[in-house]
Amino acid sequence: MNSSESVLEMTVDSVLETIPAAWDRIRSNLRAAATGKFDITLEQFHVLRHIRQGWSTVGDLAEKKQISRSAVSQAVDVLVAKGLVTRCQESEDRRFVRLELTPHASEVMDANFAENRVWMKEKMASMSIEELNTIRQAMAVLKNTFVPGKP
């Protein structure tokens, strides 16, 4: 194996060891705060998060999460009962029901994501400017490398 292949192997290993662990900690912090504030399950939090991202029907959510429509419907039923999600029927087709976060759920989710950013800043505050710039540059390279649809 030449040095170029060796560096590539070490880089792949480093990415596979680092990103999942870092992302797991970030997601764990975010989920713990959200589930505690809303008194909801992790699955219900994921439904809220996906609705926030624009997945607005039970069918969309089931496809995104790769679970049954009935499982998503059950989670949505609980979120509606808790006043976190509303169902909106379309006037043209009453069978089409769009899901939306309530204003309260949007506010709490926004605050939760903001708190997570603060937590991340605290974790990274001791890094030097050079280290922070290196991470930003590396993230840009990874993003460009793994953009969906790019070979």
N, C-alpha and C positions, 0 to 999 in steps of 0.2 A: 504494500500500500504506500503510495507516494505521500508527501507532506500535505498536498492539497486535499487528498482524500481523507487523510487523518484529521485535519482541521475541520473538514465537513462533518465527519463522524462525531468529533468532540462537540461541535456546535449543536448538532441534532440532539445529542445526549443532554446537553445543557438546557436546551429549550424544553425538552420533554420532562426533565427533572424540575425545572423552575416554574414554568408558566402554570401547569396544573396546580402546584402547591400554592403559589401566590394567589391564583384565581379562586381556589377553594377557600382561602382565608378571607378574601374580599367578599365573596358570596355569602360565606357563613356569617360574617358580621352584619351584612345587609339583611339576610333572612331572619336572623335572631331578633334584630330590632323590630322588623316588620311584624313577625308573628306575635311578638310580645305586645306591641302596641295595639294590634287589631284583635288579639285573642283568636287567631286563626291557625290552621295547619300550614305546613310547608307547601302542600299541594295547592291550597287556596291562595297562598301568597303568589305562587307561580301563575295562577290564573289572573290575579290582579296585575301582575307585572306584564303579562302578555297583552292584556286588554289595554294597558297603558301604552304599549308599543304599537297598538293599532290592529291587533287580532280581535275583530269585533263581533264574531258570531261563534256559537257553540261548535259549528262545523270547522271553522278556521282554527279554533283552539284545539280541537281534537286532532286535527291534521298536524298542527305545529308540535303538539306534545306527544303525538303518536300514541294516543289512548282513545278509548271509546267515547262516543258522543254522550252516552249515559253517565260515564264517570265525570265528564266535564259538566254536564247538566246538574249533577248532584252538587258539585263544588260551587257552581253558579247559584243554585238554590240557596245554599248557606250564605253566600256573599250578599245576595239580594235580601235575605231575612235580616242580616246584620246591618243593612243600609249602606253597603259599600259598592254595590253594583245595581244599575237599573237596566231593565229590558225595554227597548223602544221598538214598537212595531212600525214598519214602513207602511205608509198609507196606500201605496200602489199594490203591494203584495203583503197581505197580513201574515203570511207564513214566514216572511223574512223578519227576524228579530235581531236587532243590533244591540250589543252590550256596551255599556258605558260605565266608567267609574263615576261615583257620586262626587260632588265637590269636596266632601269631607275626605273620601278615600284619596282623591287626587292630592289634596293638601298634605295628608299624612305620608303618602308615597313620596311626594316631592321633598318633604322634610327629611324623610328617611334616607333618600339618596344624597341629600345635602350633608346629613350627619355622617354618612359613609365617606364622603369626600373629605370631610374634616378629619375623620379617623385615619384615612390614607395619608393625608398631609402630615399628621402627627407621626405616623410610622416613617415617613420619608424625610422629615424635617432635618435630621442629622446628616443627611447626605450632602456632599459638596456640590457646587454648581456644575462642575465637570461630570460628576456621577449622574446628576439629574439630566444633563444634556445627553450623556451617553445612552441613558435609558430611553429618552424621547427619540433619539435617532434610531436606536435598535427597534423600538416599537413601530416607527414609520417603515423601516425595512421589512419587518415581519408583516405588517399590514399590507404593504405592496406585494409581498410574496404570496400571501394567502388570500387575496381578494377572491370572492366567489366568481367562478366562471373563467378565471385565469388558469392556463395550463400549469 
